[in-house]
Amino acid sequence: MSKTISKPSTKIALNGNGHAAPNAAKERLPVMKTYKIFIGGKFPRTESGRYYQPELHAVASAQAGVANVCRSSRKDVRDAVVAARGAFGGWAGRSAFNRGQILYRIGEMLEGRRAQFVHEIMLHGGTREHAEARVSQAIDRWLHYAGWCDKYQALFSSVNPTNSSHFNFSVYEPTGVVGVMAPTGSALLGLVSVIAPVIAGGNTCVVVASESMPLPAVTFTEVLATSDLPGGVVNLLTGFRKELLKPLVAHMDINAVVVADATHDERVMLDTEATCNLKRVVYPKADWTKEEGQSPYFILDTQEVKTTWHPIERGQGGGGGY
């Protein structure tokens, strides 16, 4: 005995020309966006299969719907570190001028997607005026560090005095793979302020986005994925801070960690875990909305000083010793 299943019909009002009337658009369902993580230049889902829903502004999210955000795991941290380590050699080996070109291109693309970032900051509760101001600051700050890529070495490196027949040079080199815990109360500006100085100096990074304001962070990685930035230079995870902070600092292939808004208990844990491979722990403290939130000294936070001795020859057969 066959059954007939009737499908619900969608009524679309037509105007006199047979086209859909303007109010017909109200009948369609919006396409929900899936906010994924970003590892190695790709957008996988978390291996844990978990997700969470950040609290969104009720009025701003009325038409956008609920956002499902990946709840990353320890395995995602490991995958991101592998990708960052694989990209480190190529990124550190590029000329400083070329890194500056790539960062500037990212700034151009951020400018082209202003409206989307403004919308997502408003979803997190900001007013339009607040959102537009923060997006403008984030773009300007990114370009600020793009300009420093090929200048900080000239400013901070040195030729040192010696008491022997040698030249002695001190220059800065990237430390390697850096774990970054983004500021909790800043959706985009704080994120940009901690990522830009890390990669401007030739490092690669694994970033954990703000737990409560992750949407602009994922959209930011979409900009990175379609720019000239090599895959793996920036890897971004979303999820719970308490679940990801310890795996980040305890990973033996991470050379430094930058942790914004660390509590006292977190600092105790971080300082203890960091001793396993003597990684550097940086606690940036600044008002990201002000001038103090940008400085070439933030680049030096994840740099190592390399000192080179070179003998001075004095005529034929005259060496300067060791």
C-alpha positions as CSV (number, residue, x, y, z in Angstrom):
1,M,0.0,0.0,0.0
2,S,1.7,3.2,-1.1
3,K,1.7,6.4,0.8
4,T,1.7,9.9,-0.6
5,I,3.8,12.4,1.3
6,S,3.0,16.0,0.5
7,K,5.7,18.6,0.7
8,P,5.1,21.9,2.3
9,S,4.7,24.6,-0.3
10,T,6.4,27.9,-0.2
11,K,4.1,30.7,-1.4
12,I,5.9,33.4,-3.3
13,A,4.0,36.5,-4.3
14,L,4.4,37.6,-7.9
15,N,4.0,41.1,-9.2
16,G,2.3,42.0,-12.5
17,N,5.4,41.1,-14.6
18,G,5.5,37.6,-13.1
19,H,8.6,38.3,-11.0
20,A,8.9,37.7,-7.2
21,A,7.6,40.6,-5.2
22,P,10.0,42.4,-2.9
23,N,8.6,40.8,0.3
24,A,9.2,37.4,-1.2
25,A,12.8,37.5,0.1
26,K,11.4,37.3,3.7
27,E,10.3,33.7,3.0
28,R,13.8,32.2,2.4
29,L,16.0,30.8,5.2
30,P,19.4,32.3,5.6
31,V,22.5,30.2,4.9
32,M,24.2,29.5,8.2
33,K,27.9,30.0,8.3
34,T,30.1,27.2,9.9
35,Y,33.0,28.7,11.7
36,K,35.9,26.3,11.4
37,I,39.5,26.2,12.6
38,F,42.5,27.2,10.4
39,I,45.5,24.8,10.2
40,G,48.1,24.7,7.5
41,G,46.2,27.1,5.2
42,K,43.1,24.9,5.3
43,F,39.8,24.9,7.2
44,P,39.3,21.5,8.9
45,R,36.7,20.8,11.5
46,T,38.0,20.0,15.0
47,E,38.9,16.4,15.3
48,S,36.9,16.3,18.6
49,G,33.7,16.8,16.7
50,R,32.6,19.3,19.4
51,Y,31.3,22.8,19.0
52,Y,30.0,25.6,21.2
53,Q,27.7,28.6,20.7
54,P,29.2,31.9,21.9
55,E,26.7,34.4,23.3
56,L,25.6,36.8,20.6
57,H,23.8,40.2,20.8
58,A,20.1,39.4,20.5
59,V,19.2,42.2,18.2
60,A,22.2,41.9,15.9
61,S,21.9,38.1,15.6
62,A,18.1,38.0,14.9
63,Q,18.7,37.6,11.2
64,A,22.1,35.9,11.3
65,G,21.0,33.0,13.5
66,V,23.1,31.1,16.0
67,A,26.9,30.6,15.3
68,N,28.4,27.2,15.8
69,V,32.1,27.4,16.6
70,C,34.6,24.6,16.8
71,R,35.7,23.5,20.3
72,S,39.3,22.5,19.6
73,S,41.2,19.8,21.4
74,R,44.7,18.9,22.4
75,K,45.0,17.0,19.1
76,D,44.2,20.1,17.2
77,V,47.0,21.9,19.0
78,R,49.4,19.2,17.9
79,D,48.3,19.4,14.3
80,A,48.6,23.2,14.3
81,V,52.2,23.0,15.8
82,V,53.2,20.5,13.0
83,A,51.9,22.9,10.4
84,A,53.6,25.9,12.0
85,R,57.0,24.1,12.3
86,G,56.8,23.0,8.6
87,A,56.2,26.6,7.5
88,F,58.9,28.2,9.7
89,G,61.9,27.6,7.5
90,G,60.4,29.1,4.4
91,W,58.8,32.1,6.2
92,A,62.0,33.0,8.3
93,G,64.1,32.6,5.2
94,R,62.2,35.2,3.2
95,S,63.6,38.7,3.0
96,A,62.2,41.2,5.5
97,F,61.1,43.3,2.6
98,N,59.0,40.5,1.1
99,R,57.4,39.7,4.5
100,G,56.4,43.4,4.6
101,Q,54.9,43.2,1.1
102,I,52.8,40.2,2.2
103,L,51.6,41.8,5.4
104,Y,50.7,44.9,3.4
105,R,48.6,42.8,1.0
106,I,46.8,41.4,4.0
107,G,46.0,44.9,5.1
108,E,44.6,45.7,1.7
109,M,42.3,42.7,1.9
110,L,41.2,43.6,5.4
111,E,40.1,47.0,4.1
112,G,38.0,45.3,1.4
113,R,36.1,43.2,4.0
114,R,35.4,46.0,6.5
115,A,31.6,45.5,6.4
116,Q,31.8,41.9,7.4
117,F,34.1,42.6,10.3
118,V,31.9,45.4,11.5
119,H,28.9,43.1,11.3
120,E,30.6,40.3,13.3
121,I,31.8,42.7,16.0
122,M,28.2,44.0,16.3
123,L,27.1,40.3,16.8
124,H,29.4,40.3,19.8
125,G,27.6,43.2,21.3
126,G,29.4,46.3,19.9
127,T,27.6,49.3,18.5
128,R,28.2,50.2,14.9
129,E,30.3,53.2,15.8
130,H,32.4,51.1,18.2
131,A,32.8,48.3,15.5
132,E,33.8,50.7,12.8
133,A,36.4,52.3,15.0
134,R,37.9,49.0,16.0
135,V,38.1,47.7,12.5
136,S,39.8,50.8,11.3
137,Q,42.3,50.6,14.2
138,A,42.9,46.9,13.4
139,I,43.7,47.6,9.7
140,D,46.0,50.5,10.6
141,R,47.8,48.4,13.2
142,W,48.4,45.6,10.8
143,L,49.9,48.0,8.3
144,H,52.0,49.6,11.1
145,Y,53.7,46.2,11.6
146,A,54.0,45.6,7.8
147,G,56.1,48.7,7.7
148,W,58.4,47.5,10.5
149,C,59.3,44.2,8.9
150,D,62.4,45.6,7.2
151,K,63.2,48.3,9.7
152,Y,63.4,46.8,13.2
153,Q,66.7,45.1,12.4
154,A,68.4,48.4,11.4
155,L,67.1,50.0,14.6
156,F,67.9,47.3,17.2
157,S,70.9,45.4,15.8
158,S,74.4,46.7,16.6
159,V,78.1,46.6,15.9
160,N,79.7,46.1,19.4
161,P,83.1,47.4,20.6
162,T,85.8,44.8,21.2
163,N,89.3,44.7,22.7
164,S,90.7,42.5,20.0
165,S,91.0,42.5,16.2
166,H,87.4,41.5,15.5
167,F,84.1,42.8,14.3
168,N,81.3,41.9,16.7
169,F,77.7,42.0,15.4
170,S,74.5,41.4,17.3
171,V,71.4,40.8,15.1
172,Y,67.9,39.6,15.9
173,E,66.5,36.3,14.6
174,P,63.0,34.7,14.9
175,T,62.7,32.3,17.8
176,G,60.6,29.7,15.9
177,V,57.0,28.5,16.6
178,V,55.1,30.8,18.9
179,G,51.9,29.9,20.8
180,V,49.5,32.9,21.1
181,M,46.6,33.3,23.5
182,A,44.5,36.2,22.1
183,P,43.0,38.9,24.4
184,T,39.7,37.8,25.8
185,G,37.8,41.0,25.5
186,S,38.8,42.1,22.0
187,A,37.3,40.5,18.9
188,L,39.7,41.8,16.2
189,L,42.0,44.6,17.4
190,G,43.6,42.6,20.2
191,L,44.0,39.6,17.9
192,V,45.8,41.6,15.3
193,S,47.9,43.3,17.9
194,V,49.4,40.0,19.1
195,I,49.7,38.2,15.8
196,A,51.3,40.9,13.6
197,P,54.5,41.4,15.6
198,V,55.1,37.7,15.9
199,I,55.0,37.0,12.1
200,A,56.5,40.4,11.2
201,G,59.7,39.1,12.9
202,G,59.7,35.8,10.9
203,N,58.1,33.5,13.4
204,T,55.1,31.2,12.7
205,C,52.3,30.8,15.3
206,V,49.5,28.8,16.7
207,V,46.8,31.2,17.9
208,V,43.8,30.5,20.3
209,A,41.1,33.1,19.5
210,S,39.0,34.8,22.2
211,E,36.6,32.3,23.6
212,S,33.7,34.7,23.9
213,M,34.4,36.7,20.7
214,P,35.7,34.2,18.1
215,L,33.7,35.2,14.9
216,P,36.0,38.0,13.5
217,A,39.0,35.8,14.2
218,V,37.8,33.0,11.9
219,T,36.9,35.6,9.2
220,F,40.4,37.0,9.6
221,T,41.9,33.6,8.7
222,E,39.7,33.6,5.6
223,V,41.6,36.8,4.6
224,L,44.9,35.1,5.3
225,A,44.0,32.0,3.3
226,T,43.3,34.1,0.2
227,S,46.4,36.3,0.6
228,D,50.0,35.6,-0.3
229,L,50.7,34.3,3.3
230,P,52.1,30.8,3.1
231,G,49.9,28.1,4.7
232,G,51.0,27.3,8.3
233,V,52.5,30.7,9.1
234,V,49.3,31.5,11.1
235,N,47.2,28.7,12.5
236,L,44.1,29.5,14.5
237,L,42.0,27.5,16.9
238,T,38.7,28.3,18.6
239,G,37.5,26.8,21.8
240,F,37.8,27.0,25.6
241,R,40.8,28.8,27.0
242,K,41.0,26.4,30.0
243,E,41.3,23.4,27.7
244,L,43.8,24.8,25.3
245,L,46.2,26.9,27.3
246,K,48.1,24.1,29.0
247,P,48.6,21.9,25.8
248,L,49.9,25.1,24.1
249,V,52.5,25.9,26.7
250,A,53.4,22.2,27.4
251,H,54.1,21.4,23.8
252,M,57.8,20.7,23.4
253,D,58.0,22.1,19.8
254,I,56.7,25.5,20.7
255,N,59.6,27.9,21.4
256,A,57.7,30.8,23.1
257,V,54.2,31.7,24.2
258,V,52.4,35.0,24.2
259,V,49.5,35.0,26.7
260,A,47.2,38.0,26.9
261,D,45.0,38.6,30.0
262,A,46.7,35.8,32.1
263,T,45.3,35.4,35.6
264,H,47.5,34.7,38.6
265,D,46.7,30.9,38.5
266,E,47.4,30.8,34.8
267,R,50.8,32.5,35.3
268,V,51.8,30.0,37.9
269,M,50.9,27.1,35.6
270,L,52.6,28.8,32.5
271,D,55.8,29.5,34.3
272,T,56.0,25.9,35.6
273,E,55.2,24.2,32.3
274,A,57.5,26.5,30.3
275,T,60.5,25.1,32.2
276,C,60.2,21.8,30.4
277,N,61.9,23.1,27.3
278,L,62.9,26.6,28.6
279,K,60.4,28.4,26.4
280,R,59.9,32.1,26.7
281,V,56.7,33.3,28.2
282,V,55.5,36.8,27.3
283,Y,52.6,38.6,29.1
284,P,51.7,41.6,26.9
285,K,50.0,44.3,28.9
286,A,48.6,47.2,27.0
287,D,45.4,49.1,26.1
288,W,45.0,47.8,22.6
289,T,42.8,50.8,21.7
290,K,45.6,53.3,22.4
291,E,49.1,54.1,21.0
292,E,50.7,51.9,23.6
293,G,49.1,48.9,21.8
294,Q,51.6,49.0,19.0
295,S,55.4,49.1,19.2
296,P,58.4,47.5,17.5
297,Y,59.4,46.3,20.9
298,F,56.6,43.8,20.7
299,I,58.5,42.3,17.8
300,L,61.5,41.8,20.0
301,D,59.4,39.8,22.5
302,T,59.7,36.7,20.2
303,Q,63.2,37.3,18.8
304,E,66.6,35.8,19.8
305,V,69.9,37.8,19.7
306,K,72.6,36.2,17.6
307,T,76.1,37.6,18.1
308,T,78.8,36.9,15.5
309,W,82.6,37.5,15.8
310,H,84.6,38.0,12.7
311,P,88.4,38.4,12.6
312,I,90.0,41.5,11.0
313,E,92.9,40.7,8.8
314,R,95.9,43.1,9.0
315,G,97.9,42.6,5.9
316,Q,99.4,39.4,4.4
317,G,99.6,36.7,7.0
318,G,98.3,39.0,9.7
319,G,95.3,37.5,11.4
320,G,93.4,38.9,14.2
321,G,93.4,35.7,16.2
322,Y,90.2,33.9,17.2
